């Protein structure tokens, strides 16, 4: 950390000062760059160091501020630190300073850009593929989106790194290959070996226009139509879906399942959203088709 002087306060306050905000952003950005590079660091020790700098700020309050930064970075289309679950209801000051710092964090931006566009050379090693399945994550149920609603209009960002990652075809194909292995093992272990042999990599064989990637089966033989979305980052990283995919999930509600692979680079995990994405997700339109009136 580059800030070493103590920032003392006469009394505890919920409103963080400009100096405190700058200190916690500096710490977070340093950890984020290390994580994107694949370097190890100790979150608990970093928190203790910040407590020495931010006098009267507790471990919990610093951790919440880190979670607030995660939420802001997601809104700005940037990865967040795994382990700092995005938390809404942040200060407008925090948003404006994260935006400003991100706009000038050249080294971090270059590091993230290389990471999201990197080609996947091989699938991650998984000892028991069925154990990658976990429950879907939960976020603050009282907040319908990461962003606060008050304050001036948001300024556009130059690059949406999460969208760049979503367009990484090698990452997407690698995620589909891992799900094929998962589905084969799932049916094999359930005693449905003939069904396992009938699994189809539909997006590769037929094309990516279908609204799903993999045609698999339930143990009783019913169709399971799987769309795969893969990220190297945390479980709450937003994914991108086309209108065709969303409508297909509604039209084939009983057969459709979205498989979200996350932490793909090191320790891949998978959660499943069943049925219509209109019901399982908060959908935010980010593109419009327009013609002159």
ABEGO torsion letter per residue (X at the ends): XABABBBBBABBBABBBAAAAAAAAAAAAAAAAAAAAGBBBBAAAAAAAAAAABBGBBAAAAAAAAAAAAAAAAAAGBBBBBGBBBBBGBBAAAAAAAAAAAAABAAAAAAAAAAAABBBABBBBBABAAAABBBBBBBBAABABABBABEBBBBBBABBAAAAAAABAAAAAAAAAAAAAAAAAAAAAAGBAAAAAABBBAAAAAEAAAGBABBBBBAAGBBBBBBBBBBABBAABBBBBBAAAAAAAAAAAAABBBBBBBGAAABBBBBBBBEBAAAABBBBBABBBBBBX
